[in-house]
Amino acid sequence: MNIQKLSKRLEAVTTFIPKGSILADIGSDHAYLPCYVVNKGIVEKAIAGEVVEGPYQSALKQVMEANLADKISVRKGDGLEVLEMNEATVVTIAGMGGTLITNILERGKEKLSSVKRLILQPNIHAINIRKWLIENGWELINERILEEDEKIYEILVAEKGDPLRPYKEQKEAALLMGPFLMREKNEVFMKKWSMERNHWKRILSQIEKSEDKGATLEKRNELQKKLALVEEVLA
């Protein structure tokens, strides 16, 4: 991966960035994504935020070598604290767990007042992001699921709007599995949730064999509920 050729998942993220945006890429690592979209003329300018010293230095070096220092500002800081108020119009956060992404959004949500679009790519626990979006007035407008190097990734795209609009039907299943992804039911979606279903069934089987029934009752009920949701969608 480099500034000319991104990974499959990051290239998919870029397809949701509106032309002419001012991008803030949080957790930018080597700043490949900002360099790529500036080079392609998708965005006018970008901010690459990184909290860890090593990746921050890598991002600085990458931007300098690409001669893009006039268009990409590399900043060290925690999450959205690298942004000034009313600075970015699009925020991307990719390659982290869903819980960490929601923590970043929650801690820095006052910086989102000028942001028109969030593009979020959690590695796990996308449900936590969907719940945060609803609680904070962001409407999920699109999703994508893809597989790369035997790992499955989801991309969530949100704008300010009616946060409950995508969840008119099967809300609990849609929160868990993604309302847009559920409707599309592509091959990767079916693979992901078939694997999850089989995993949960194995856990339930172990729970049934456990002698400590009381301690596992809540876990068993939770798994059975999720299994029922998934099996209905996959049917």
C-alpha positions in Angstrom: 0.0 0.0 0.0 1.2 3.5 -0.8 -0.2 6.9 -1.8 -0.8 5.7 -5.4 -2.5 2.4 -4.4 -4.5 2.0 -1.2 -5.7 -1.2 0.4 -9.1 -2.4 -0.8 -10.9 -1.2 2.3 -9.3 2.3 2.3 -10.0 2.7 -1.4 -13.7 1.9 -0.6 -13.6 4.6 2.1 -12.5 7.2 -0.5 -15.5 6.5 -2.7 -17.7 8.1 -0.1 -15.7 11.3 0.2 -17.5 14.1 -1.7 -15.4 16.1 -4.2 -14.2 19.4 -2.8 -14.3 18.3 0.8 -11.9 19.3 3.5 -11.0 16.0 5.0 -9.9 15.1 8.5 -8.5 11.6 8.7 -8.2 10.6 12.3 -5.7 7.8 13.1 -4.1 8.5 9.8 -1.1 6.2 10.3 1.2 6.9 7.3 -1.3 9.5 5.9 -1.8 7.3 2.8 -5.5 8.1 2.6 -5.1 11.9 2.7 -2.2 11.8 0.2 -4.3 9.6 -2.1 -7.4 11.8 -2.2 -5.4 15.0 -2.5 -3.4 13.6 -5.4 -6.7 12.4 -7.1 -8.2 15.9 -6.7 -11.0 14.5 -4.6 -10.4 17.0 -1.7 -9.0 20.5 -1.6 -7.0 20.0 1.5 -6.7 17.5 4.4 -5.7 17.1 8.0 -4.0 13.9 9.1 -4.3 13.3 12.8 -2.3 10.7 14.7 -1.8 10.3 18.5 1.2 7.9 18.4 4.6 9.4 17.8 5.9 6.7 15.4 2.9 6.9 13.0 2.8 10.7 13.3 6.5 10.9 12.2 5.7 8.5 9.3 2.8 10.7 8.2 5.0 13.8 8.3 7.6 12.1 6.2 5.1 10.7 3.8 3.5 14.1 3.2 6.9 15.8 2.8 8.1 13.2 0.3 4.9 13.6 -1.7 5.3 17.4 -1.8 1.9 17.9 -0.3 2.7 19.9 2.8 0.9 22.9 1.4 -2.4 20.8 1.2 -2.1 18.3 4.1 -1.6 19.4 7.7 -0.2 16.5 9.8 -1.0 17.0 13.5 -0.3 15.0 16.6 -3.1 14.7 19.1 -5.8 12.5 20.6 -8.8 12.0 18.2 -10.7 15.1 17.1 -8.6 17.4 19.3 -6.3 17.9 16.3 -9.1 19.9 14.7 -10.0 23.6 15.0 -13.6 24.5 15.2 -15.4 24.7 11.8 -12.3 23.3 10.0 -13.3 20.0 8.4 -16.3 19.0 6.3 -15.7 15.2 6.2 -14.2 13.0 8.9 -12.8 9.5 8.2 -11.8 7.1 11.0 -10.7 3.7 9.7 -9.1 0.6 11.0 -10.1 0.7 14.7 -12.7 -1.1 16.9 -16.2 0.3 16.9 -15.9 1.1 20.7 -12.8 3.2 20.1 -14.3 5.0 17.2 -17.4 5.9 19.3 -15.2 7.1 22.1 -13.3 9.4 19.7 -16.6 10.8 18.3 -18.0 11.3 21.8 -15.0 13.0 23.3 -14.7 15.4 20.3 -18.3 15.9 19.2 -18.2 19.6 19.6 -15.7 19.6 16.7 -18.3 18.0 14.5 -20.5 21.1 14.1 -19.1 21.9 10.6 -18.8 18.3 9.5 -21.2 17.2 6.9 -20.3 13.6 6.6 -18.7 10.8 8.8 -17.1 7.8 7.1 -16.3 5.2 9.7 -14.6 1.8 9.1 -14.7 -0.3 12.3 -12.9 -3.6 12.4 -15.4 -4.9 15.0 -18.5 -3.8 16.9 -20.1 -1.7 14.2 -23.3 -1.9 16.3 -21.7 0.5 18.8 -21.3 3.1 16.1 -24.8 2.7 14.8 -26.1 3.3 18.3 -23.9 6.4 18.8 -25.1 7.8 15.5 -28.8 7.5 16.5 -28.1 9.0 19.9 -26.3 12.0 18.4 -28.6 12.9 15.5 -26.6 11.4 12.6 -28.4 9.5 9.9 -26.8 6.4 8.4 -27.0 7.0 4.7 -24.9 4.1 3.3 -22.9 1.1 4.2 -20.5 -1.3 2.6 -19.1 -4.7 3.6 -16.1 -6.2 2.0 -13.4 -8.8 2.5 -9.7 -8.3 2.2 -6.9 -10.7 3.2 -9.5 -13.0 4.9 -10.8 -10.2 7.1 -14.3 -8.7 6.8 -14.7 -4.9 7.1 -17.8 -2.7 7.3 -17.9 1.0 6.2 -20.6 3.2 7.7 -21.5 6.6 6.1 -23.5 9.2 8.1 -24.8 12.7 7.7 -26.9 14.9 9.9 -30.6 14.0 9.5 -33.2 11.6 10.8 -31.2 9.0 12.7 -34.1 6.5 12.9 -34.9 6.7 9.2 -32.9 3.5 8.2 -34.4 1.5 11.1 -38.1 1.5 10.2 -38.1 -2.3 10.0 -36.4 -4.9 12.1 -34.6 -2.3 14.2 -32.7 -4.7 16.5 -31.4 -6.8 13.6 -30.6 -3.6 11.6 -28.5 -2.2 14.5 -26.6 -5.5 14.8 -26.2 -6.2 11.1 -26.6 -2.9 9.3 -29.9 -1.8 7.6 -28.3 -1.2 4.2 -26.2 -4.4 4.3 -29.2 -6.4 5.4 -31.2 -5.3 2.4 -28.4 -6.0 0.0 -27.3 -9.4 1.6 -24.2 -9.7 -0.6 -21.9 -12.7 -0.5 -19.6 -11.2 2.2 -22.5 -10.3 4.4 -23.8 -13.8 4.2 -20.4 -15.2 5.0 -19.8 -12.9 8.0 -23.1 -13.7 9.7 -23.1 -17.4 8.9 -19.7 -17.5 10.7 -21.0 -15.5 13.6 -24.1 -17.8 13.9 -22.0 -20.9 13.9 -19.6 -19.3 16.5 -22.6 -18.4 18.8 -24.0 -21.9 18.4 -20.7 -23.4 19.6 -20.7 -21.1 22.6 -24.3 -22.0 23.4 -23.4 -25.6 23.3 -20.6 -25.1 25.8 -22.9 -23.1 28.0 -25.5 -25.9 28.0 -22.8 -28.3 29.2 -21.7 -25.9 32.0 -22.7 -26.8 35.6 -22.9 -23.2 36.6 -26.3 -22.4 35.0 -27.0 -19.3 37.0 -23.8 -17.4 36.0 -24.4 -18.2 32.3 -28.1 -17.5 32.1 -27.8 -13.9 31.0 -25.1 -14.8 28.4 -27.2 -17.6 27.1 -30.3 -15.4 26.7 -28.2 -12.7 24.9 -26.8 -15.2 22.5 -30.2 -16.8 21.8 -31.7 -13.4 21.1 -28.9 -12.5 18.6 -29.1 -16.0 17.0 -32.8 -15.5 16.4 -32.2 -12.1 14.8 -29.5 -13.4 12.5 -31.3 -16.6 11.5 -34.4 -14.6 10.5 -32.3 -12.3 8.2 -30.3 -15.2 6.7 -33.3 -17.3 6.0 
